[in-house]
Amino acid sequence: MLLELNRELNIEDIFAYADDIAVCIYSVNQLRDAINIIEKWGKKVGIPINFKKSGVLNIAPRINSRKLIQGTSIGNYSIFEKYKYLGLMKN
């Protein structure tokens, strides 16, 4: 999965630890591509995604990108202004 994500993103933008992953994304299209890669990999290896513990954190909105609004979602992933990852609150 990391190799496939690295085709779409810089490896420095992928943070993975055990069964957790965080990815820095720079566009909504890139976000959709990353979600597809991660979901396909999860199905392939039999690791289901826990959508209750998954989400999108919009930390640096770009002026020209589609606005990600808290309380909405992209697919099964809710959009947040704050998110807890590996025990640390991010915003």
Secondary structure, DSSP 8 states (H G I E B T S, - for coil): -HHHHHHHS-GGGEEEETTEEEE--SSHHHHHHHHHHHHHHHHHHT----GGG-EEE--S--TTS----TT-EETTEEEESSEEETTEEE-
